[in-house]
Structure formats: structure tokens, C-alpha cells
């Protein structure tokens, strides 16, 4: 997963050519007819080799809501950007956007994904640059439109423009298999399935694994590698696992058959960072933040052992008094 080289140094110069790629097209397709050779987004083989010619599309998804997709998408995208990768994170939850809050950009949203698809603005106008991380931008979802505003050809045009300008395009998918999720997953090169250590969450995640394996663009083409799917476990409580009150990592791995890219421990810091509009990955001293850092490194190919997956030793004072004494 190599960083694409760019010849420009400012976001405006990088994105200026994109308006030409968002011109109206006569190609109209749905999911079942997307085998047309007239693709706007280049063939997946262009990103799989050692010298990719476009950015990689990573979909953060799940079957069940409330498992931490948006938290994970924000931290994952920020982590990529902080490692020098030009990254755009896109909110696909049309009507219920939250990604802007996680990144502290909620007051700066003027145009959104649907505005770009309907050609009510240019892609450059809709992108919001992060104030702290120069390599990160966000494309917000609409709060006033419904998910029927999304079209295959419209989403493809937007992704074509983004992958020409960025090394990674991270898609924050809504839960389940409704329109927003289906459009986000369709063009994915990689999919990170987010799940909690509970049976219902894993069962719904398993449905997503099957859906991506059979309904993605790569699956339809058939002449390229399938979507790379990995598992991200959130809200992991090692003490509850030890007490057999929740599923273990091996249980979830057996149920879903996916490699684990990260395990995020249960942490109050997540809510704190959300309220502050800061990705948890930026919080120093936070176990959840450190776990997201490890997760990004694993995604980029580094070998790292899983941390925070065993219960912490109980101190003498906690055993006696139920809490540690200062």
C-alpha cells in the first residue's frame, strides 16, 4: 500500500482538475448492470499492484448500528493522514450525518455529498480541510436529503475524482444493507467490518461479509482480487471475556472467518473525544487511542501484537476496598 506521488503542494491545485471529471454523463447504471466497460472510476487492477495509479477505497461498515463505525472511520482516516497519506473521509449516512461532529467540522459544512452528485457544487467546494492535520479532508453527508439521492453513476464520479487526488478514500458507511451502505460498499477495495463482542453484532456482521463478497464491483467483475475484508472489534472488555460474559477474539474470528486488524478496548475516552470533536486516536495516554494507532499500522502492513486484550492485574487495595487508593 504505497503512497501515491503528487506534483502539487496545495489542496486547491490538487483538486482543481476534478471539476472536469464531474461533468454529466449519459451512462446510467444500477448495481445489477455495473459490468459496463465504460467506467469512470478506473479498474480495480489499477490499485492492486506495487505502483497504483489511483487511491485506495476503504469502506468502514457493519451490520448492526451503534458499534463505533463513525468513531473508527474518523480515527482510521486521521491515522492514515498523520502518517503522510493524503486522505479523504466521506460520510455516506445521508440524512443522519455524524462524521462532521467527530472531526469537529459541524459548523463548517456548506456543501455535501449529495450536492456534488447532483452537480449543485464542485467537489472542491464540498471538501473541508482538517484544521490540525494537513493531509486530511472530509466530505459530509446531507442532513436534508434522503438516501434515494445516491446513484451508482453519481457515487462513481465522486470517487473517481477523490481517488485521483488522494492516496486513501475512507467511506463511513451506515449500518446494514440500505442504499447508503450498498453504495459505499460497491466500489470498495478494502472493507473493515466493525463489530462488538456480542452474538447479534457478529451475526449481522456476517451478513455484511457475504454481501460484500457477492455484490461488490470487484465480485461482479470477477477478473480481479476480491475486496479485502478484515475485522475490527470495538468495545472489548477483557474482564467480561474472562468471565465468559461476552465473546472472545477467537470466538469472533471463528464466527466470521476474518483476520483481526484491531481490537479497541472499552473506554470512556471515546465519548469525551466525540464531545470535543477530536478523534480518539489523537488522545495521548488513552488505551483506545493507542489501539487505533496499532490498527492503522497493521492496515499499512506492520506486524504488531494485539494489546489490551487481557485483564489488568487487580491491586491489593482494589481486592480489599473495591477501588485503588491514591
N, C-alpha and C positions, 0 to 999 in steps of 0.2 A: 504494500500500500504506500506508494511513493507520492510525495508532494508534487503537484503539477507546477511547472515553472511559468511565471507570468512576466511580461515585459513592461508592465505598468506599475506605478507605485501608489496611485490613489484610487479610492473606490469609484470615483466618478469616471476616471479613464478606463477602468476595468469593465464597468457596466455600460458605458456609452454605446457599444455596438449591439447591445441586447435588444434595443427597440426595433431594430431591423428584423430580428428573428421572431418578433411577436406580431407580425403583420397577419391579417386574416388569411385563412387557408380554406380551400374547397374540400379538403379531406375531412370527412365526418365518420367517426368510428365509434363503436361501443366495445365493451370488453370482449365479446364473442367474435368480433371482426378485426381485432387488432393485429392480425397477422399480415396486414398490408405491408408491402416493402417500402412504401413512401413514408418512412419515419422521419419525424423532426428531431426527436431525441436519438442520438446515434446508437448503433447496435451495441448490445452489452459486451461484445467481444472487445470493443474499444477501451474498456476499462479494466479488463481482467488480466492483461499482460503486464510485463515489467515496465512498460513505457505507456501508461494510459494517456489517451488524448482528450479525456473529459473527466469531470469529477465523479466521485462515487456517491450513490444514493443509498442512505441508510434509513430504514424505517423503524421507529420505536413503536411497538404495538403490544396489544394484549387482548385477551378475550373478555376479561372482566374489568369493570371500571374501578377506579379508586386504588389501583395497585402502585401508583407512582410513575406513570408514563411521562407526564409533563415534567415532573421533578427530574427524572432520569434524562429526558431529552435536553433540558436546559444545562444540566451538569456535563453530560456527554459532549454536547456541542461546544461548551465553554472549554472543556478539557482538550478537545482537538485543536481549538483555536489557540490556546495558550501554549501548545506545542509547535506552533508555527504553521499550522494548516489553515488555509483560508476556508472559513466555514460559514454556511448559511443554514439557519434552523427555521423550518416552516411549520406553522400551526395549521393542521388540517381539520381541526374541530370546529367547523363552520357553525356559527350560532352560539357556541359555548366556549369561546376562546379564553385561555388562562395563561398561555405561554408568556405573554407580554408582562403579566404580573410577576412571574417567576424571574424574569430578567430585568425587572424594574423599568419597563418601557411603556407602561399602560397609558401614560399621558402624552406619548409621542406618536401614537398611531393615527395617521391621516388616511392612508390608503391601505388596502388589504389584498389578500389572495384573490378574492372574487372580483375586485376592481380590476386587477391585472388580467384575469381570464376574460372578462367582458370588455377589455380594452378601454376602460374608463380612465386609465393612467398607464404610464410606462412602468416596467419592472423596476427601474432605477428609482422612481418616485416612491415606490411602496416599501423599499428596503430601509430598515432602521439600523444604524450602526451602534454597536455597544459602546458605552462611554469609557469603559475600563479596558476592554480587550479589543485591540485594533483589528484583529483577524476575524471578528465575529459580527455577523449581521442577522437580523430577524425579519421574516415576512409573516405578518399577523394574519389570523383568520378573521372573517367577517362576523360581527355580532348581530347584524340586522338582516342578513340573507339566510336562506335555508340551503341544505346540502344539495338540492337539485340544481343549484347554480354551477356545481362542478361537472365538467365534461372531460372525457378522455383526451380529446384533442387539445382542450384548453390547458389541462394539467400538463400534458406533454410539452406544450410550447413553453410554459413557465419553467419546467425542469430542464428543458434544453438550454434556455438562457442561463439558468443558475449553474448548471454543470459545465458550461463554457467559461465561467468566471471563478468558480470555487473548487477547491480540492474535495470538499465533502459537503453534501446537502443532506441535512438531518431532518427527517419528516416526523413530526409529533402527531401520531395517528390517534383518532378517537377509538374507544373500545369497541369490540365486536366486529361485525361484517357489514355495517351500514355503508352508505355512499362514501362518506369521508374516509373511512378505513379502507374500503376497496380501492379508491383512487390512490391513496397513499401507498398501499402495498403493491399495486400493479406494476409500477416501474422500479421497484426496489432492486438494488444489487445485493444488499445485506439486510437482514431483519433481526432485530434484537427483541425477543419475546420477554416481556416483563410479567412476573408472577409473584404472588405472595406464597408463603409455605402453608397453603391450605388446599384441600382437595377440590373445592369448587373453582378456585382460581386456576389450578392446574388443568382441570377438565376443560375449562373454556380456552385456556392457552393451547391445549392440544388441538382444538378445532381450528385455531389460527394457523398452527403448523401445517395442517392438512390443506387449508385454504390457500396459503402462500405456495405450497408445493404444487398445487394444481391450477391455480388461477392467475399466477403472476405472468408478466410478459415473458420472462425467461422460460417458464414452463410451456407457454404457448409456442414460442419459437422452436424449442426443442434442440437447437443446434449449439447451445452454449451451456456452461455450467449452471446448475440451479441456484436459486437465491441461497446465500449462506445464512443459515439460521443459528443463533446462539441464544442462550438463556441467561437472563438477568433476574436474580432473586432479590426481592426487596423486603424490608420489614422483618428481617431474620432475627429471631430471638433464640440464642444458643441454649439458654436455660430452659425454655419451653420445649425445645427439641430434645434436650437431655431427659426431660420429664415425660417425653412422648406425648406432648400436648399439641404438637404441630409437626408437619412433615420435615424430614431431614433432606440434606442436599442430595444424598444418594437416592432417596425416595423420589424426588422430583426428576432427577436425571433418568431414573428407570421409567417413570411415567411418560416423559416427553421425549427421551432419546436425543437430547441436545447437549452439546458442550456448554459448560457454565462459563460465561465471560465475566461474571462478577456476583458477589454476594454483599448486599448492603444491610448492615445491622439496623435494628430498630433504634431510632434516635429522635429525641425532642428537638434536636438542632434543625431538622428538616422544616418543621413548622416555623421556627424562628427565622430561618433564612427566607422562606416563602413570604412571610410578612414584611421582611426587609427588602424584598425584590432582589435578592442575591442568590445565585446558585450555591447549593450546599458544598459543592466541590471547592469553593473558594475559602471555606471556613477553616482556619488553622486550628489544629487540636481536636477536630471532630472526627470520630471514627467513621461516620457515614461519609464525610468528605474524603477521607483517606481511601475508603473503599471505592469511591467513584474514580479517584485518581488511578488506582490499581486497575479498575475496569477499562479505562481508556488505554492504559499501557498494554493490557492484554489484547485489546482490539487491534492495536497497531503492531502486534506481533511479539511483544516482550513476554518472557516467561516469568510469571510471578505466582507465588503461593497465595492461596486464599487466606485472608486474615479475618479475625473477629468471628470465627465460626465455632469456637469452643467457649464454655462458660468461664468467666473470670474467677480466680480463686477467692473464696469467701474469707474475709478477715476475721480475726478472733472477736473483735468488738461487734461486728455485724452478726456473728453467730449468737452472741450473748444478748445484745441490745436491739438487734434488728436494723442497726444502721452503723455506719462508720463514725467515729469520733474524731473531731479535728484536734 
